[in-house]
Amino acid sequence: MKFTPFVATWTVLAVIVLVLALYRNLLALHSDDNLHIATGEEGLIPKQVAFYRVLHRIDRWGEALTIIAVFGGVVLAGVYLFAQLPA
């Protein structure tokens, strides 16, 4: 059995997870950690809420794709090892 397409697919998925993690960390560098509740800062609140919604969306995709990548890698390794057993 040829494992090349499965390994290539898993590799692409793993790279996507890594790129998504890097993108999330780069976005987080520009976050404003201050809570804007004072008078005159009302204009900053919607921007801050929108920013954290984007981060939350990236986190959900990152968690889901990480679970899929780990599960897929374990299954792929198991199938490979099973295929290597002597008949």
DATAHU-V696672 format. One record per backbone hydrogen bond with DSSP energy under -0.5 kcal/mol. NH is the residue of the N-H (numbers start at 0). CO is the residue of the C=O. E is the energy in kcal/mol with one decimal. If there is no record, write none. Layout:
{{NH | CO | E} {NH | CO | E}}
This chain:
{{2 | 0 | -0.5} {6 | 2 | -2.8} {7 | 3 | -2.5} {8 | 4 | -2.2} {9 | 5 | -2.4} {10 | 6 | -2.5} {11 | 7 | -2.3} {12 | 8 | -2.2} {13 | 9 | -2.5} {14 | 10 | -2.4} {15 | 11 | -2.3} {16 | 12 | -2.2} {17 | 13 | -2.2} {18 | 14 | -2.7} {19 | 15 | -2.5} {20 | 16 | -2.2} {21 | 17 | -2.3} {22 | 18 | -2.8} {23 | 19 | -2.3} {24 | 20 | -2.2} {25 | 21 | -2.4} {26 | 22 | -2.3} {27 | 23 | -2.3} {28 | 24 | -1.1} {29 | 25 | -0.5} {29 | 26 | -1.4} {30 | 27 | -1.4} {32 | 30 | -0.7} {35 | 33 | -0.7} {36 | 34 | -1.0} {40 | 37 | -1.8} {43 | 40 | -1.4} {44 | 40 | -0.8} {44 | 41 | -0.5} {45 | 41 | -0.7} {46 | 42 | -0.6} {47 | 43 | -2.3} {48 | 44 | -2.6} {49 | 45 | -2.5} {50 | 46 | -2.2} {51 | 47 | -2.2} {52 | 48 | -1.7} {53 | 49 | -1.9} {54 | 50 | -2.1} {55 | 51 | -2.1} {56 | 52 | -2.4} {57 | 53 | -2.4} {58 | 54 | -2.4} {59 | 55 | -2.3} {60 | 56 | -2.2} {61 | 57 | -2.7} {62 | 58 | -2.7} {63 | 59 | -2.3} {64 | 60 | -2.8} {65 | 61 | -2.1} {66 | 62 | -2.3} {67 | 63 | -2.3} {68 | 64 | -2.5} {69 | 65 | -2.7} {70 | 66 | -2.7} {71 | 67 | -2.8} {72 | 68 | -2.3} {73 | 69 | -2.4} {74 | 70 | -2.5} {75 | 71 | -2.7} {76 | 72 | -2.5} {77 | 73 | -2.5} {78 | 74 | -2.7} {79 | 75 | -2.3} {80 | 76 | -2.7} {81 | 77 | -2.4} {82 | 78 | -2.1} {83 | 79 | -1.1} {84 | 80 | -0.5} {84 | 81 | -0.9}}
